[in-house]
Amino acid sequence: MGFSLIELLIVMAIMGILSVTTVIVLDSRQKHAVGLQADTLRHHLAHTQLLAISQQQRLKLTVDNAGGRYQVDSCSSSSCTSTVPVVDPATGQAFTIWLADGMTMAPINGSVIFDSLGRPQITQSMLFTLSVPGRSVGVRVFPVTGYATLEY
C-alpha cells in the first residue's frame, strides 16, 4: 500500500503553490520594510535635531562604512572629526540604528551635522537612499531648516 501517482502529484502541486505564495509575501514585506525604515530615519533626523537644541551641542548623524547602520554622535572637536557616541534619552541606549537584513543605505559615510540651534551644516539638500532589491526610498534633508521628506 502506498500513495497513488495522482495523490502525489496533487500534494506536489499544493506545495508548489504554497512556496510561490510564501516567496511573494516575503518579497513584498521586505519592500514595505524599506519604506518604514526610511520613515524611521526621517523621524531620527528630527529627533537628532531636537537633541542638538536641547543639549546645546553639535550632533552628527552618520551612515557607517558598510551602509548597514547609522548612528548619532556628539562632536568633540570643531571640525567634528572626533566624536563621542550619544545616548538616546528616550531609550537609555546608544543612538545606533541597524538596518534590516538585506537593506543598505547610501551615501556610505554620509553625514549631517546639526549645530546647537538645530541647523544642519549643509549648503544644499542631501539625499539618503535606503534600498532593497527592487525598491529604493530616499530621505532628503534640506539646508537651513533641516526639514526631511520622503522620496519614493
PyMOL commands that set and color helices and strands:
alter all, ss='L'
color gray80, all
select helices_A, chain A and resi 5-55
alter helices_A, ss='H'
color red, helices_A
select strands_A, chain A and resi 59-63+69-75+83-85+96-98+104-106+111-114+126-132+135-141+148-151
alter strands_A, ss='S'
color yellow, strands_A
deselect
rebuild
show_as cartoon
